[in-house]
């Protein structure tokens, strides 16, 4: 897969599932993005506040909070309130799409996702 030369864009992934977290880091890294991965909401929020990324990818269901709660906090408190947010959820849990939109999200990645779909969605929200 060709890298986006010089993209330098930073993505923070907050995902508690090991397989998906590793996949996101690998695929996005291979595409030229700088990726940081956190496994819980608390660590994700701390990483966001320390150095706001260009994109947040948030699992909807985390052990200590929902991705929606993280998104609402980012939108309310910043420091970079307009950071694009993609939610990640399993296909059987697509019902909360409206909640994600109300929370300020920019889109969804449905698990399992294809590499092409992942990269297309990431690139679309970063334009």
N, C-alpha and C positions, 0 to 999 in steps of 0.2 A: 504494500500500500504506500503510495508516494506521500512524503511529508509535506505539509504546508510550510514551505521555507520561510523562516523568519516570522512566523505568526506570533510567537512569544506570548500568546494569550494564555492567561491563567484560569484554570478550572478547579473549583473545589467540589469534590464528590463527598456526600454524606450518605453512606450506604452500609448497613450492618451485615449484609450477606457477603461472605468472603468471596465466593465465585464471581458475583457481579462487580464487587469492588475491584478485584484484580483485573477483570476483563475491561472495565472502564479505564483504569489506569494504563493498561497496556495499549489498548486501541487508540485512546486519545493521545497518549504519549507518542505512539508511532505516527500519528497524524500531525505532530509538531506542536502540540499543546503542552504546557507545563501543568501537571496534574498533582493535586494534593488530595489524599483520601483520608477521611475520618469515619469511624465506625459508630459514633453515637452523636446525638444532637448537641450535647454539651460541648464536646470537642469540636464539632463542626462550627458552632456559634463562636467559640473562642478563636478558632482559626480565621473565620470570616472577619471578626472584629480586629484581629491583629494585622491582617493584610487582606483587604477585600479583593476577591478575585474578579475576573471579567464575566464569569458564569458560575452559577450554583446548580449542581445536579443533586436533588434531594429525594431520597427514598421516602415514600409516603408514610410507611410504618416503621418507625425506629423504636428501640427498646425504651428510650427515655422521653420521647416526644414524637409528634408527627412532623412530617415535612411541611405541612400547612402552618403549623405553629412557628417553625423556624422562618418561613417566608413572611408571615405576618410581623414577626419581630424585626426582620431585616427591613421591611417596608416602613415600619414605625420608627425604628431607632437608628438605622444606618449602621455604619458611617457612609455607605454608598447605597442609598435607598432604591436606586434604579437598576441595581444588578439584575440581569436576566436570570430567571429561575425555570429549570425544567424539573418536573416531578417524575419519579420512577415508580411504577407500580405494576403488579401482575394483572394480566388481562381480566381475571375474574373480579378484580376490585375496581373496575373502571367507573362505577357509579359515582365516586366522589369528584368527578371532573369539575363539576360546578363549584365545589368547595375550593378546589385548587385555583380556579379562576378568581373567585371572590378573595382568596388569600393574596392574590397579586402575581400568580404564576404566569409564565409565558408559554407553557406547553407541557406535553406529557411524553414519556418514553414508556411504552408498554412492554413488560417482560413476558416472554423472551423477546428481545429485539434483534434485528439484523444489524450488522456493522454499518451497512450502507444507510439504514434509517437513522441510526445513532448519529453518524457524522453529518448527515443532511440536516437533522434537527439542530444540532449544535451550531453548525455553520449558519443556519437561517437566523437563529436568535442572536448571533454575534455580529450580524451585518449592521 
